[in-house]
Amino acid sequence: TAREAFDDGRWSGLGGRERSRILLRVAALIRERNEEFARRESLDVGKPIGFARTIDVPGAAEQFEYFATLAQHMDGAVRETPLPAFAYTRREPHGVVAAISPFNFPMILTSSKLAPALAAGNTVVHKPAPQTPLSAQLLAEVLADAGVPDGVYNLLTGPGAELGDALVRHPDVDAIAFTGSTAVGRVVARTAGELLKPIAAELGGNAADLLFADADLDQAIHAVINSFVFNTGQFCMAGPRLLVERPVYDTVIGILADAVGQVPLGRPSDESTVIGPLVSADQLERVDGFVRDAASRGGRIAAGGRRIDLDGGYYYAPTVIADLPNDAIAVQEEVFGPVLTVQPFDTEEEAISLANSTAYGLAAGVQTGDISRAHRVAARIQAGIVWVNTWGLLDPAVPFGGVKASGWGRESGPEAFASFTRTKSVVIAVDGD
Ligand code: NAD
């Protein structure tokens, strides 16, 4: 079991350098088997195959490459004190980590937990989303082939809520890494709190993108479209709330309404597809419900706003909704589909206040030609990551995570590695003369 595999030291006892070598082999095998992984990911999520090949699979490999390096730096520190003692800290793994991942980026969000957890010497029990278990099954094979000992990675597939809850409560689970919706995150965090287990919670998002009149419009529109159609809008860091400075408000809506119709929508297996289907019938209903509600609240549907009939799949046209009041559900809640709401603003102050006006705080964007404004606004936005003149650039070295209802974990970067370890202080008496 994961408990035995941790306690007998078959993994943590290898030492960071050996773990690092094995994790690099994992990365190499993921790259070698790119096509198999990509097909599974595309089949499971409905992801366009081209993105699965070039983003999801290499993105997962990069997580292992990055954290393999950090595995060799589980360094403590010597602390100078006035005590008659020598004091130092050690970084130690938590033990057995429960990793719970969502449906939208199965490989990347599994690897962003597994790679740092394993690098730090933990063992892992992983529960993927019930809709999307296929890539994790292949990953289990790859981990074994790379030399990760038996019992170090354990895969649980089955009904999400029951299995997830049992996993979080299991007495052998020492820490939890959860990515999913805010609603489920609250349930998991409540249980973890009751049992006093450390938990990293990466939850829902509803990011605002602030487009100022001084922005390079071509570049900004490109970033905006990318921000809400990527992964068919099923992206926790999507930017579904566009705030536009009033002088360019109508122009931007006009350009967007024309441009989104040109984005290739089609079968996930088609090489040219950018927008595939949503993951499930439920998700399609949900997205359509948000759009119907927006229309009934006075929203002007400038593009899309309808299902697309193709092979009986869960397709939805990229949708742009203007003129909604700020308290509309489609503005305040996470839609998780290819839907963009557009609101005007008059001042920088108002833009910041609108951006910060939802419960969430995962990501944000600032499109501006004024570098001082970029710094000023980035500092005042309540979010874990702010993109300036782009959208969605992520890297294993750059931490991301939320504030407010978007949670408090950080994935990627040394911050993520640290969260899979804990600090122990050792204080050794030193006799005086
Ligand atoms: P979800 O909350 O429905 O499920 C997430 C995971 O939790 C799944 O594995 C699910 O089976 C499991 N689960 C369900 N009930 C549980 C319970 N009671 N106890 C323990 N585990 C339980 O989310 P989803 O629909 O798979 O994913 C979409 C959501 O994830 C969106 O809200 C999105 O914003 C969020 N997300 C956040 C990030 C981030 O980094 N912050 C990244 C991706 C997705």
Boltz pocket constraint, residues with backbone or C-beta under 6 A from the ligand:
constraints:
  - pocket:
      binder: B
      contacts: [[A, 100], [A, 101], [A, 102], [A, 103], [A, 104], [A, 105], [A, 109], [A, 127], [A, 128], [A, 129], [A, 130], [A, 158], [A, 159], [A, 160], [A, 161], [A, 162], [A, 163], [A, 164], [A, 165], [A, 168], [A, 179], [A, 180], [A, 181], [A, 182], [A, 184], [A, 185], [A, 187], [A, 188], [A, 201], [A, 202], [A, 203], [A, 204], [A, 205], [A, 235], [A, 236], [A, 237], [A, 334], [A, 336], [A, 362], [A, 401], [A, 402], [A, 406], [A, 407]]
      max_distance: 6.0
